[in-house]
Amino acid sequence: MIYLIEYEKRSGRLATFKEFDNSQRLQARQKRLEIELELNRKGVDREVVLLEAESKEALLRTHRRYFEDIAGIVQAANSDTPTERLLP
């Protein structure tokens, strides 16, 4: 799966989260470009990325910072229990 993430760095929140099938790679790239151009036009500073992962759960494990605040990351690091955070 391909995941499009638009991340608000200041607030630490997701502005956009979209899933694309691997066969939709071109559409995912086009959507990312659209968002980047719109943000640039508006002067908005956000991080926009495309990430590949086998599942949402895998994405949560490898890119936790997009889905949890710092307290949640520290708590998960000090716990044997995986975090269960819902995606928007």
BAFITI-36616 format. One record per atom (N, C-alpha, C): residue number from 1; atom name; x negated, y, z negated. Coordinates in nm, 2 decimals, always signed. Each point is the difference from the previous one (the first is absolute). Layout:
REM BAFITI-36616
+-----+------+--------+--------+--------+
!   n ! atom !     c1 !     c2 !     c3 !
+-----+------+--------+--------+--------+
! NUM !   CA !      X !      Y !      Z !
...
+-----+------+--------+--------+--------+
***
This chain:
REM BAFITI-36616
+-----+------+--------+--------+--------+
!   n ! atom !     c1 !     c2 !     c3 !
+-----+------+--------+--------+--------+
!   1 !    N !  -0.08 !  -0.12 !  +0.00 !
!   1 !   CA !  +0.08 !  +0.12 !  +0.00 !
!   1 !    C !  -0.09 !  +0.12 !  +0.00 !
!   2 !    N !  +0.06 !  +0.11 !  +0.06 !
!   2 !   CA !  -0.07 !  +0.13 !  +0.00 !
!   2 !    C !  +0.09 !  +0.09 !  -0.09 !
!   3 !    N !  -0.07 !  +0.08 !  -0.08 !
!   3 !   CA !  +0.07 !  +0.09 !  -0.09 !
!   3 !    C !  -0.05 !  +0.14 !  +0.02 !
!   4 !    N !  +0.10 !  +0.09 !  +0.02 !
!   4 !   CA !  -0.03 !  +0.14 !  +0.01 !
!   4 !    C !  +0.03 !  +0.07 !  -0.13 !
!   5 !    N !  -0.10 !  +0.07 !  -0.05 !
!   5 !   CA !  +0.01 !  +0.06 !  -0.13 !
!   5 !    C !  -0.03 !  +0.15 !  +0.02 !
!   6 !    N !  +0.09 !  +0.08 !  -0.05 !
!   6 !   CA !  -0.03 !  +0.15 !  -0.01 !
!   6 !    C !  +0.00 !  +0.03 !  -0.15 !
!   7 !    N !  -0.11 !  +0.04 !  -0.05 !
!   7 !   CA !  -0.03 !  +0.01 !  -0.14 !
!   7 !    C !  -0.02 !  +0.15 !  -0.04 !
!   8 !    N !  +0.07 !  +0.05 !  -0.10 !
!   8 !   CA !  -0.01 !  +0.13 !  -0.06 !
!   8 !    C !  -0.11 !  -0.01 !  -0.10 !
!   9 !    N !  -0.12 !  +0.05 !  +0.03 !
!   9 !   CA !  -0.11 !  -0.01 !  -0.10 !
!   9 !    C !  +0.03 !  +0.07 !  -0.13 !
!  10 !    N !  +0.05 !  +0.12 !  +0.01 !
!  10 !   CA !  +0.02 !  +0.09 !  -0.12 !
!  10 !    C !  +0.09 !  -0.07 !  -0.10 !
!  11 !    N !  +0.11 !  -0.05 !  +0.05 !
!  11 !   CA !  +0.10 !  -0.06 !  -0.09 !
!  11 !    C !  -0.02 !  -0.15 !  -0.03 !
!  12 !    N !  -0.08 !  -0.06 !  +0.09 !
!  12 !   CA !  -0.03 !  -0.14 !  -0.01 !
!  12 !    C !  +0.12 !  -0.09 !  +0.04 !
!  13 !    N !  +0.08 !  +0.06 !  +0.09 !
!  13 !   CA !  +0.13 !  -0.07 !  +0.05 !
!  13 !    C !  +0.00 !  -0.03 !  +0.14 !
!  14 !    N !  +0.07 !  -0.11 !  +0.04 !
!  14 !   CA !  +0.02 !  -0.03 !  +0.14 !
!  14 !    C !  +0.10 !  +0.09 !  +0.06 !
!  15 !    N !  -0.02 !  +0.06 !  +0.11 !
!  15 !   CA !  +0.10 !  +0.07 !  +0.08 !
!  15 !    C !  +0.06 !  -0.08 !  +0.10 !
!  16 !    N !  -0.07 !  -0.10 !  +0.06 !
!  16 !   CA !  +0.05 !  -0.09 !  +0.10 !
!  16 !    C !  -0.07 !  -0.13 !  -0.02 !
!  17 !    N !  +0.09 !  -0.11 !  +0.02 !
!  17 !   CA !  -0.05 !  -0.13 !  +0.00 !
!  17 !    C !  +0.08 !  -0.08 !  +0.10 !
!  18 !    N !  -0.07 !  -0.04 !  +0.11 !
!  18 !   CA !  +0.07 !  -0.08 !  +0.11 !
!  18 !    C !  -0.07 !  -0.12 !  +0.03 !
!  19 !    N !  +0.07 !  -0.10 !  +0.03 !
!  19 !   CA !  -0.06 !  -0.13 !  +0.04 !
!  19 !    C !  +0.02 !  -0.02 !  +0.15 !
!  20 !    N !  -0.10 !  -0.06 !  +0.06 !
!  20 !   CA !  +0.00 !  -0.03 !  +0.15 !
!  20 !    C !  -0.05 !  -0.14 !  +0.01 !
!  21 !    N !  +0.06 !  -0.08 !  +0.09 !
!  21 !   CA !  -0.05 !  -0.13 !  +0.03 !
!  21 !    C !  -0.13 !  +0.02 !  +0.08 !
!  22 !    N !  -0.08 !  -0.10 !  +0.00 !
!  22 !   CA !  -0.13 !  +0.00 !  +0.07 !
!  22 !    C !  +0.02 !  +0.04 !  +0.15 !
!  23 !    N !  +0.11 !  -0.05 !  +0.06 !
!  23 !   CA !  +0.03 !  +0.03 !  +0.14 !
!  23 !    C !  +0.03 !  +0.15 !  +0.02 !
!  24 !    N !  +0.02 !  +0.07 !  -0.10 !
!  24 !   CA !  +0.04 !  +0.14 !  +0.01 !
!  24 !    C !  -0.12 !  +0.10 !  -0.03 !
!  25 !    N !  -0.12 !  -0.05 !  +0.02 !
!  25 !   CA !  -0.12 !  +0.08 !  -0.03 !
!  25 !    C !  +0.01 !  +0.14 !  +0.07 !
!  26 !    N !  +0.03 !  +0.00 !  +0.13 !
!  26 !   CA !  +0.01 !  +0.13 !  +0.07 !
!  26 !    C !  +0.10 !  +0.09 !  -0.06 !
!  27 !    N !  +0.12 !  -0.05 !  -0.04 !
!  27 !   CA !  +0.10 !  +0.09 !  -0.06 !
!  27 !    C !  -0.05 !  +0.05 !  -0.13 !
!  28 !    N !  -0.07 !  -0.08 !  -0.08 !
!  28 !   CA !  -0.05 !  +0.04 !  -0.13 !
!  28 !    C !  -0.10 !  +0.12 !  +0.02 !
!  29 !    N !  -0.09 !  -0.02 !  +0.10 !
!  29 !   CA !  -0.10 !  +0.10 !  +0.03 !
!  29 !    C !  +0.07 !  +0.13 !  +0.04 !
!  30 !    N !  +0.10 !  -0.01 !  +0.09 !
!  30 !   CA !  +0.07 !  +0.12 !  +0.04 !
!  30 !    C !  +0.07 !  +0.07 !  -0.11 !
!  31 !    N !  +0.06 !  -0.08 !  -0.09 !
!  31 !   CA !  +0.07 !  +0.06 !  -0.12 !
!  31 !    C !  -0.10 !  +0.08 !  -0.09 !
!  32 !    N !  -0.11 !  -0.07 !  -0.02 !
!  32 !   CA !  -0.11 !  +0.07 !  -0.08 !
!  32 !    C !  -0.04 !  +0.13 !  +0.06 !
!  33 !    N !  -0.02 !  +0.00 !  +0.13 !
!  33 !   CA !  -0.04 !  +0.12 !  +0.07 !
!  33 !    C !  +0.11 !  +0.11 !  -0.01 !
!  34 !    N !  +0.12 !  -0.04 !  +0.02 !
!  34 !   CA !  +0.11 !  +0.10 !  -0.02 !
!  34 !    C !  +0.00 !  +0.06 !  -0.13 !
!  35 !    N !  -0.02 !  -0.08 !  -0.11 !
!  35 !   CA !  +0.00 !  +0.05 !  -0.13 !
!  35 !    C !  -0.12 !  +0.09 !  -0.02 !
!  36 !    N !  -0.11 !  -0.04 !  +0.04 !
!  36 !   CA !  -0.13 !  +0.08 !  -0.01 !
!  36 !    C !  +0.02 !  +0.14 !  +0.06 !
!  37 !    N !  +0.05 !  +0.00 !  +0.13 !
!  37 !   CA !  +0.02 !  +0.12 !  +0.07 !
!  37 !    C !  +0.10 !  +0.10 !  -0.07 !
!  38 !    N !  +0.11 !  -0.06 !  -0.05 !
!  38 !   CA !  +0.10 !  +0.08 !  -0.07 !
!  38 !    C !  -0.06 !  +0.06 !  -0.13 !
!  39 !    N !  -0.07 !  -0.08 !  -0.08 !
!  39 !   CA !  -0.06 !  +0.05 !  -0.12 !
!  39 !    C !  -0.10 !  +0.11 !  +0.03 !
!  40 !    N !  -0.08 !  -0.02 !  +0.10 !
!  40 !   CA !  -0.10 !  +0.10 !  +0.04 !
!  40 !    C !  +0.07 !  +0.13 !  +0.04 !
!  41 !    N !  +0.11 !  -0.01 !  +0.08 !
!  41 !   CA !  +0.07 !  +0.11 !  +0.04 !
!  41 !    C !  +0.06 !  +0.08 !  -0.12 !
!  42 !    N !  +0.04 !  -0.07 !  -0.10 !
!  42 !   CA !  +0.06 !  +0.06 !  -0.12 !
!  42 !    C !  -0.10 !  +0.04 !  -0.10 !
!  43 !    N !  -0.13 !  -0.04 !  +0.02 !
!  43 !   CA !  -0.10 !  +0.03 !  -0.10 !
!  43 !    C !  +0.01 !  -0.08 !  -0.12 !
!  44 !    N !  +0.05 !  -0.12 !  +0.01 !
!  44 !   CA !  +0.02 !  -0.09 !  -0.12 !
!  44 !    C !  -0.12 !  -0.09 !  -0.01 !
!  45 !    N !  -0.06 !  -0.01 !  -0.12 !
!  45 !   CA !  -0.11 !  -0.09 !  -0.02 !
!  45 !    C !  +0.05 !  -0.14 !  -0.06 !
!  46 !    N !  +0.01 !  -0.10 !  +0.09 !
!  46 !   CA !  +0.04 !  -0.13 !  -0.05 !
!  46 !    C !  -0.09 !  -0.10 !  +0.08 !
!  47 !    N !  -0.02 !  -0.11 !  -0.07 !
!  47 !   CA !  -0.07 !  -0.11 !  +0.06 !
!  47 !    C !  +0.09 !  -0.09 !  +0.08 !
!  48 !    N !  -0.03 !  -0.03 !  +0.12 !
!  48 !   CA !  +0.08 !  -0.09 !  +0.09 !
!  48 !    C !  -0.09 !  -0.11 !  +0.05 !
!  49 !    N !  +0.04 !  -0.13 !  -0.04 !
!  49 !   CA !  -0.08 !  -0.11 !  +0.04 !
!  49 !    C !  +0.09 !  -0.12 !  +0.05 !
!  50 !    N !  -0.07 !  -0.08 !  +0.09 !
!  50 !   CA !  +0.06 !  -0.12 !  +0.04 !
!  50 !    C !  -0.09 !  -0.11 !  -0.07 !
!  51 !    N !  +0.07 !  -0.10 !  -0.06 !
!  51 !   CA !  -0.07 !  -0.11 !  -0.07 !
!  51 !    C !  +0.06 !  -0.13 !  +0.04 !
!  52 !    N !  -0.09 !  -0.10 !  +0.01 !
!  52 !   CA !  +0.05 !  -0.13 !  +0.04 !
!  52 !    C !  -0.01 !  -0.09 !  -0.13 !
!  53 !    N !  +0.10 !  -0.08 !  -0.02 !
!  53 !   CA !  +0.00 !  -0.10 !  -0.11 !
!  53 !    C !  +0.10 !  -0.11 !  +0.04 !
!  54 !    N !  -0.02 !  -0.11 !  -0.07 !
!  54 !   CA !  +0.08 !  -0.12 !  +0.02 !
!  54 !    C !  +0.15 !  +0.03 !  -0.05 !
!  55 !    N !  +0.00 !  +0.08 !  -0.11 !
!  55 !   CA !  +0.13 !  +0.02 !  -0.06 !
!  55 !    C !  -0.01 !  +0.13 !  -0.08 !
!  56 !    N !  +0.12 !  +0.05 !  -0.05 !
!  56 !   CA !  +0.00 !  +0.11 !  -0.09 !
!  56 !    C !  -0.07 !  -0.03 !  -0.13 !
!  57 !    N !  +0.01 !  -0.12 !  -0.05 !
!  57 !   CA !  -0.07 !  -0.03 !  -0.12 !
!  57 !    C !  -0.15 !  +0.01 !  +0.02 !
!  58 !    N !  -0.05 !  -0.05 !  +0.11 !
!  58 !   CA !  -0.14 !  +0.01 !  +0.03 !
!  58 !    C !  -0.04 !  +0.15 !  +0.01 !
!  59 !    N !  +0.08 !  +0.08 !  +0.06 !
!  59 !   CA !  -0.03 !  +0.14 !  +0.01 !
!  59 !    C !  +0.00 !  +0.07 !  -0.14 !
!  60 !    N !  +0.09 !  -0.04 !  -0.08 !
!  60 !   CA !  +0.00 !  +0.05 !  -0.14 !
!  60 !    C !  -0.13 !  -0.03 !  -0.07 !
!  61 !    N !  -0.05 !  -0.12 !  +0.02 !
!  61 !   CA !  -0.13 !  -0.04 !  -0.07 !
!  61 !    C !  -0.12 !  +0.07 !  +0.06 !
!  62 !    N !  +0.00 !  +0.02 !  +0.13 !
!  62 !   CA !  -0.12 !  +0.06 !  +0.06 !
!  62 !    C !  +0.00 !  +0.15 !  +0.00 !
!  63 !    N !  +0.12 !  +0.06 !  +0.00 !
!  63 !   CA !  +0.00 !  +0.15 !  +0.01 !
!  63 !    C !  +0.10 !  +0.05 !  -0.11 !
!  64 !    N !  -0.03 !  -0.04 !  -0.12 !
!  64 !   CA !  +0.09 !  +0.04 !  -0.12 !
!  64 !    C !  +0.01 !  +0.15 !  -0.02 !
!  65 !    N !  -0.10 !  +0.07 !  +0.04 !
!  65 !   CA !  +0.01 !  +0.15 !  -0.03 !
!  65 !    C !  +0.12 !  +0.07 !  +0.06 !
!  66 !    N !  +0.05 !  -0.06 !  +0.12 !
!  66 !   CA !  +0.11 !  +0.06 !  +0.06 !
!  66 !    C !  +0.13 !  -0.02 !  -0.07 !
!  67 !    N !  +0.00 !  -0.10 !  -0.09 !
!  67 !   CA !  +0.13 !  -0.05 !  -0.05 !
!  67 !    C !  +0.01 !  +0.02 !  -0.15 !
!  68 !    N !  -0.11 !  +0.03 !  -0.07 !
!  68 !   CA !  +0.01 !  +0.02 !  -0.15 !
!  68 !    C !  -0.08 !  +0.12 !  -0.04 !
!  69 !    N !  +0.04 !  +0.05 !  -0.11 !
!  69 !   CA !  -0.08 !  +0.11 !  -0.06 !
!  69 !    C !  -0.12 !  -0.06 !  -0.07 !
!  70 !    N !  -0.09 !  +0.09 !  -0.04 !
!  70 !   CA !  -0.12 !  -0.04 !  -0.06 !
!  70 !    C !  +0.02 !  -0.09 !  -0.13 !
!  71 !    N !  +0.10 !  +0.04 !  -0.08 !
!  71 !   CA !  +0.03 !  -0.08 !  -0.12 !
!  71 !    C !  +0.04 !  -0.14 !  +0.04 !
!  72 !    N !  +0.08 !  -0.02 !  +0.10 !
!  72 !   CA !  +0.04 !  -0.13 !  +0.04 !
!  72 !    C !  -0.12 !  -0.08 !  +0.05 !
!  73 !    N !  -0.09 !  +0.06 !  +0.07 !
!  73 !   CA !  -0.12 !  -0.07 !  +0.05 !
!  73 !    C !  -0.09 !  -0.05 !  -0.12 !
!  74 !    N !  -0.02 !  +0.09 !  -0.09 !
!  74 !   CA !  -0.08 !  -0.03 !  -0.12 !
!  74 !    C !  +0.07 !  -0.12 !  -0.08 !
!  75 !    N !  +0.13 !  +0.01 !  -0.02 !
!  75 !   CA !  +0.07 !  -0.10 !  -0.07 !
!  75 !    C !  -0.01 !  -0.13 !  +0.07 !
!  76 !    N !  +0.01 !  +0.00 !  +0.13 !
!  76 !   CA !  -0.01 !  -0.13 !  +0.08 !
!  76 !    C !  -0.14 !  -0.06 !  -0.01 !
!  77 !    N !  -0.10 !  +0.09 !  +0.00 !
!  77 !   CA !  -0.14 !  -0.05 !  -0.01 !
!  77 !    C !  -0.03 !  -0.06 !  -0.13 !
!  78 !    N !  +0.08 !  +0.04 !  -0.11 !
!  78 !   CA !  -0.03 !  -0.05 !  -0.13 !
!  78 !    C !  +0.10 !  -0.12 !  -0.04 !
!  79 !    N !  +0.08 !  -0.04 !  +0.10 !
!  79 !   CA !  +0.10 !  -0.10 !  -0.02 !
!  79 !    C !  -0.02 !  -0.12 !  +0.09 !
!  80 !    N !  +0.04 !  -0.12 !  -0.04 !
!  80 !   CA !  +0.00 !  -0.12 !  +0.08 !
!  80 !    C !  +0.12 !  -0.01 !  +0.09 !
!  81 !    N !  +0.10 !  +0.09 !  -0.03 !
!  81 !   CA !  +0.13 !  -0.01 !  +0.07 !
!  81 !    C !  -0.01 !  +0.10 !  +0.12 !
!  82 !    N !  +0.03 !  -0.05 !  +0.12 !
!  82 !   CA !  +0.01 !  +0.10 !  +0.12 !
!  82 !    C !  +0.11 !  +0.10 !  -0.02 !
!  83 !    N !  -0.03 !  +0.12 !  +0.05 !
!  83 !   CA !  +0.11 !  +0.10 !  -0.01 !
!  83 !    C !  +0.11 !  -0.03 !  +0.11 !
!  84 !    N !  +0.12 !  +0.04 !  -0.04 !
!  84 !   CA !  +0.11 !  -0.02 !  +0.09 !
!  84 !    C !  +0.06 !  +0.14 !  +0.02 !
!  85 !    N !  -0.04 !  +0.06 !  +0.10 !
!  85 !   CA !  +0.05 !  +0.14 !  +0.04 !
!  85 !    C !  +0.08 !  -0.01 !  +0.13 !
!  86 !    N !  +0.11 !  +0.06 !  +0.00 !
!  86 !   CA !  +0.09 !  +0.00 !  +0.12 !
!  86 !    C !  -0.05 !  +0.10 !  +0.09 !
!  87 !    N !  +0.00 !  -0.03 !  +0.13 !
!  87 !   CA !  -0.03 !  +0.09 !  +0.11 !
!  87 !    C !  +0.13 !  +0.08 !  +0.03 !
!  88 !    N !  -0.02 !  +0.13 !  +0.05 !
!  88 !   CA !  +0.11 !  +0.07 !  +0.03 !
!  88 !    C !  +0.08 !  -0.06 !  +0.12 !
+-----+------+--------+--------+--------+
***
